[in-house]
Structure formats: structure tokens, C-alpha cells
Amino acid sequence: MTQQRPLGPIVENWTPPPAPTGVPLQGAFAYLEPLNAEAHAALLFRAFAGHDSVWDYLPYGPFSSAAQYHRWAREHAGQNDPFFYAIRNEASGTWEGVASFLRVDPAAGSIEIGHINLSPALQQTPAATQALYLMMDWAFDAGYRRVEWKCNALNLPSRRAGQRLGFSYEGVFRQATITKGRNRDTAWFAVIDAEWPALKEAFAAWLAPSNFDASGRQIESLSDLTRLVRVASDPALTS
């Protein structure tokens, strides 16, 4: 008698979600709209200028001139995958970063948030957190089952950011690719749809005006709010 081998659960009533449509994403701290070279490139270049280290772990950049960056933005704006958003910090009213949806796989219900480049003015602000939350929220509302976060394994700030946002650690792919002539091991993180309701509550609590004092400092950290939802922590971030 043949013993039945274990199989995954049936995914009931599955309908592949749509690819990113470019709908603007609005929050109290951040606003995102599809990247457009004419509208955004000059301001983004100004925000990145003098901070070449923001390009260290990206497969392109730094750019030596506004014209060079404008050319890059023109080539990448409007692509389906990666699909780039420009990020406006509502506190300053200035375009200060970009992020994209990529590795979009509607049939599997999987999508990644990556190519994230936040200028120093945007880093570690409520706008930066909300921008990435808005992208996660769009993906799960659209019907995706899995949102991924990946980064160079040497990029500890990105690993820390992913975990803070509630992404669970899934391991390191060794010698995953070659970037700018250097080996890249890639650290993998993900959030799945079953985890999103609790994480969404954590983001709502952290982004609430009552969570910031008169100087704009957080009262409760997002990491503390997402810790109970994450199913695995990154060992590189534990001391």
C-alpha cells in the first residue's frame, strides 16, 4: 500500500492579484506617486547629492550629474518590473527617496519591495516608515499572499529596517549574484498575509500622533510593536 505523502493545504478561491497600477499612495507623513523623470529627477538628485554611500548596495549609482541621474530616471520610470515610486516627505514637501515593487509574481501571489533609496533627509523619519507601510498595505489589499524584503547580507541597516517593519528572517542565499563586480550574498525576509492584520495594527499604533512627543520623538518603538508578530529574527542583529 502506497503511503500518501504530505502535501500543502489547498488555497481556496485563489485569484491572482493585479500587477501594480501606479495608484498614488497618500499618508499623513508620506506621499508616493509613480516615478517621473521630469517631475522628480532634479529634486531627487539634489536630495542624494553629496551622499554617495546611499548607492553602496544598489546595482547602479552614484551619479556624477543631475543629467546622468535624469537619464537613469527616464529609463526606469514607467517600467512594469521594477515599478518605481518617488517618495515625498510631507513634513518638508520635498521628494526625498524612491522605492519599487519588483519580482512581481501575481500567479504565486508574491511581490517584493526593493530598490529602496532614501536620502539622509528621509532616513529614520515617520515619512520613511509610512512610505514602506503604504506599499505593503497596497500589496496585501490587492490580494498578494507574500511581500518580500531582500538586501545585501552585508547591509546591516537594511536588515535591521526589514525586521523593524515586521519582515521575518528567512535565511541567506550565498553567492546569489555579482553587483558592481563584487560578490553579493542576499538576506531574505518576508511578511505573509496571515501576519498582516496584526502588523497593520502595529503600524497604526506607531504612526498615531499620540505616539510622538512634542519634539517629534517616538514614545513606543515600531520594533517593539512588530516583535510579537515576526516568526523569525535575524541572527545577525542579535548581540
N, C-alpha and C positions, 0 to 999 in steps of 0.2 A: 504493500500500500504506500503510495507516494504521500509524504508529509507535506502539507501546504506551508509554503514559506511566507514569512511576514511581508505584508505589503502596506504601503502608505494609505492613509484614510482617503476616501473619495472626497473630492472638492465639489460640493453640491452647487448646482445652478451657476457654474462659473461662466462669466462673460468677460473677455479680455477688456481692460480699460483703454481709454483713448490715449494716444500719444500727447505730450504736452502741446497745448494750443496757443500759448503765449498770452493767456489772460493776465492782466496786471494783478499783482498781489499787494494789498494795502493793509498796513497795520498802524498802530499809534506811533511806533518808533521808526518803522522802515516801510519803504515803498519799492516794489520791483516791477520793472517792465522789460520787455524783450530788448536785448542789446541792439543799439543802432549807432553806427559809426558817426553819423552827422550829429546826433543828439548827445552822445555820451563820451566819445573818444577823447576829446580835448580835456574835459574835466577829469576823466579817469586818469589820463596821463599825468595831469598836474597832481592828483592825489598820490600817485605812485612815485613820482619823480623824487630822486634822492634816496630812495629806499629800495635799492636793488635786491636786498635779501628776500623781499616778498616773492621773488621769482625763483628762489633756490630749488624748490622741489617741483616746479612746473616744467613741462617739456618745451617751453618757449620763454622768451624774455631773458634778461631785461632789454628794454627798448631804448635806443640812444636818442630818439627824437619823437616829437609828437606825430610827425608824418609817418614814421615807422609804426607807431602804435595804432594810428588811424588805419593804416593798411591792414594790420592784423585784425582789428575790429571789423573792418569791412568784409574781410574774407570769412570771418567766423559768425557774424551776425546772420540770422535767418536760417542757419543750418538746423536740421531736424535732430541731429545727434552728433555732438553735444548741442543742446539748446540753451543758449546763454541768456541770462538775465543781468541787467545792470541794477545796482542797489543804491538807492538814495537814503541817506541818513536824514530823517525828518527833523532832527534837532538842529542840523546845520543847513538843511535844504540843498545839500551838495551830493553829487554822485561820487561814491567813495569805494565801490567794490563791484565785483562780479561773482556769479556762481552759475552753475549749469546743471541741467538734467542730462545724463548720459547713460550709455549701456541700457537703453530703453527697450524692454522686452515685454510688451503687453501680453503675449501668449502665456508667459510664465508669471505675469503679474509682478515683475521685478523692475526696479528703476534705481539709478544711483544719483546722488548729489555730489558733484565734484567740480574740478577746475575752479576751486574757490580761491579768490584772491581779494583779500580785504586790506585796504590801505591802513597805515598806522592810525589814522584818524578814526577809522571804523572799528578797528580791533578792540575787543573787550568792552563793547558798548551794548546797551539794550537793543540798539538797531541791528547789530550783527547777529545777535541771538534770534531776534524776531524774524529776520530775513530767512534764516535757515529753517526756523519753525514754520513759516508760511509755505515754504517749498515742501516740507514734509507733510503738512496738512493738506496741501493741494493733492499730493500723490495719493494719500490714503482716501481722501474724499472722492478722488477719481476712480478708485477701486483697486489700486495696487495692493498686493499682499506683502511686499517686501521692499524696503528702502535701504539702500546700501551706502556705506561710507568707506572709502579706501584712501590710503595715503602711503607715501614712502615710509617704510618702517623706521627710518632714522628721524622722521619728522615728529618728534615728541609733542610739540604744541598741537599738531593736528590730531594725533592720537588722543591727547587729553581733551580736545574740543569735542571729538566724536563721542567719547564716553560721557562727558558732561551733558551732551544733548540727549543722552539716553540710548545711544547705539551700543549694542552688546558686542564684545570682542569675539571674533571667530577664528583667529589664527593669522599666521604669516605665510604668504606664498614666497618661497625663497627663489632668488634669481628670476623674478617674474618678468622683468623687462630691462631694457637699457635706456636710460634717459640722459641726454646730453653727454653721451659717451661713458656714463657711469652705471654700474650695476644698481638695480633697484629691487630690494625685497619689498613686498607690499603687505601692509597690515589691513585686515578685513574686519569690518564691523557691520551690523545691520539692526534694523528695527522691523518687526513683523506686525501685521495688522492687529493681532490679538493684544499686543502691548500698547498700541497707540492710544486707546481711550484713557488709560492711566497716565501715559506720558503727556497727553494733551491737557489733562488736569494739572499736571506738574508745571507745564509751561504757563497755563492761565494764572496759577498762583504766583509764579515768579515774575511774570510781566505785569501783574496788578500794580497800580500806583501805590497801594499800601505797602508793597514790598521794598520801597525805596524811601530813604530818609530825605531830609530837606536838602542835603548835599548831593543827592542822586546815588548814594551808595546802597547796594543791596542789603537787605536785612537777613533774608534766608537765601542760601546759595542754591543754584539750579542743580548742582551735583548732589546735594543732599536730597533734593526732591525726586531726582531720577534714579537714585541708587537702588531703591527697593524694586524698581521695575526691570532693571538690567539683569539678564540671566547669566552674564559672564563679564568679569572685569579684566582689563588689560594688565597682565603681569608686569609689563614694562613701566607701569605707572605706580606700582606699589613699592614702598621702601621698607 
